[in-house]
Amino acid sequence: MIDPLALGAARYIGTPKQPTVSIYQLVEGEYTIPRQFRDSEQIQSSTFPSLQVTAEEIFQGRR
């Protein structure tokens, strides 16, 4: 789930302080607690292990 403006559901969960990439994993029919990445943190995905992109690059729309 990507919320580029960091505004999704703000009225329910408060106002997030910065844009965040959350990666969920389906395990035995349930989603795990998401791993979250911000700024220049390298995204780590078990589905796409060769993916090399930072959260910042996603929000800037470049690679």
Secondary structure by P-SEA (a helix, b strand, c coil): cccccccccccccccccbbbbbbbbbccccccccccccccbbbbbcccccccccaaaaaaccc
